[in-house]
Amino acid sequence: MRYLLLIVLLPIPALADADLIIHRAKVVTVDAKFSVAQAVAVQDGKIVAVGTDADVLKLKGARTRVIDAGGKMALPGLMDSHSHPVGAATSEWKEPLPDPRSLKEVFAYIRKQAETTPEGNWIVLRYAFPTRLDDTRFPTKAELDEAAPKHPVLYHAGPAGIVNSMALKVSGITKDTRNPNAGEVVKDPATGEPTGMIRNAYGVLKGVPNGGGEASLTDRRAAVKKLFRLYNERGLTSVADRNGSRSDLDLYGDLHKSGELTVRVNVARAFDPTGTREQVATRFDELPGKDKLGGPTGVGDDWVRVGPIKIFLDGGMLNGTAYMRQPWPKGPTYQVTQDDYRGLLFIPQDQLRMVIDEGVKRKWQMTAHTAGEGAMDELLDAYEFVDRVTPLKELRPCITHANFPSKRNLERCKQIGVVADVQPAWLYKDGTTLLKVLGTERVRWFQPYKSWLEYTVIGGGSDHMLRFDSIGSTNPWDPWLGIAVTLHRTTERGTELVPEEALTRQQAIRLYTINNAYLTHEEKVKGSLEAGKLGDLILIDRDVLTCPVKDVAGTKVLLTVVGGKVVHEQKD
């Protein structure tokens, strides 16, 4: 039998036309060599070429949108390693929130609220940190009494807050009230009567309204979309929600399905670390849910992905509850009266080890809110203990905030691959007060960015919690402010803090791009402008590698592209 072999030579198809080309630009790729190119092309949501104008323009077709950058700088889309989008967006879904800068403004706000609030109803001022007031201290119970004697009042500053006499009365708080677990109802050392200061003990208060809790799903969707558009305007294309509930995860997924998501979201799952090992294990097993989209770390797609488990290990430095190695100094800033008060530690070491152990067994990356250096010691002790049985380096265990590392702790981070998300805006907003309270020696190790990068990877974030405004928010979320602060290390009040810990321009840009992608195990798909990666990029109005440092914070974003789609374009 004879066979006829027919060979057909088919033409190799040319690369399809690009959807978007930006040329005549200074394209800072943020690749391993920090290469600079002239042009970049995106097709089907991904970068297909980075190079010279001549080479990239070969991908131009009839349907390609071509943008002449006129020599402007292009960068990878910026990322925020720590935000709380749903809470921040819904905080102002009804009306703008106050932003007091002094106790005089605080009392004026409370008096104004008292005029329209029915007697006996709560007046609450949320996340008003004493470190940011001109007076640099908490108000006193007596001052709150004078401002609103017939209303229960809560001046809330994160884990710590202070209430007036009416609030104590309606809540039934007396000298006999016991401290809750890991919390404190502060008592006058002489009389034993409550001072009004509440540290991680809001559960003893009765009837306090839940801020933003009345927002419907429709309200929440609209508010998050608005916030994400504002994020796009400042060059953000990805954020990490650092304490997301299942409903938050579902909201992001729903916006993605309907084509309304303009920011990629990595969602850290909120987690209750209390209980027995069996209870904790069950809680971990229930996190993914029936649809299996709730975890573990890495589940999801390029738009909505599950991040680490988030737990809270200590309080905060802005309210005097961070767990420190040395006692907090006594004084009015945080109303500390004890000689040996070191702050609050929420999770005992044995419990912490058990929770981390159960998490890493299930391939969860772990992170913990860890503000003070004492809490950092505790977290690293737990990581090292678990690492002896289950190696952690691949999972990239994380520390959230890590405001006061030491050289020894940085060495420990390097040994087991611990990364951290840091908040430069805190240096800007709170550094002057912290220097006043803690002194030069202790502030030497406050957010030491340069030292961090000598040992491990850190990423820049904001901890954005309230309000829309990029600078007036709690906390400021403008990434250009964060980048600038890492370069000049000068506070809002003009104090220069440990200038030797400033970053270079390249390091500062990496902090908000490829470093943040590394924190979320996504450095292979975003964080730099390289062929094959996601088409997330921005065009800005100045050269942040050469312009005066003071001008970096004022950078204007001319164009923001997410997945090849223009989501923000500044009009002339």
Secondary structure, DSSP 4 states (H G I P E B T S, - for coil): ---------PPPPPPPPPSEEEESSEEE--STT--EESEEEEETTEEEEEE-HHHHGGG--TT-EEEE-TT-EEEEPEEEEEE-HHHHHHTTSSSPPP--SSHHHHHHHHHHHHHHSPTTS-EEE-S--GGGSTT-SPPPHHHHHHH-TTS-EEEEETTEEEE-HHHHHHHT--TTPPPPTT-EEEE-TTT--EEEEEES-GGGS-S---TTTT--HHHHHHHHHHHHHHHHHTTEEEEEEEEE-HHHHHHHHHHHHTT---SEEEEEEE----S-HHHHHHHHHHTTTTTT-S-STT-B-SSEEEEEEEEE-B--TTTT-S--SSPPPPBTTTTB--SS----B-S-HHHHHHHHHHHHHTT--EEEEE-SHHHHHHHHHHHHHHHTTS--GGG--EEEE--S--HHHHHHHHHHT-EEEE-HHHHHHHHHHHHHHH-HHHHTTSS-HHHHHHHS-EEE---B-B-S-TTTSBS---HHHHHHHHHH-B-TTS-B--GGGPPPHHHHHHHTTHHHHHHTT-TTTSSS--TTSB--EEEESS-TTTS-HHHHTT--EEEEEETTEEEEE---
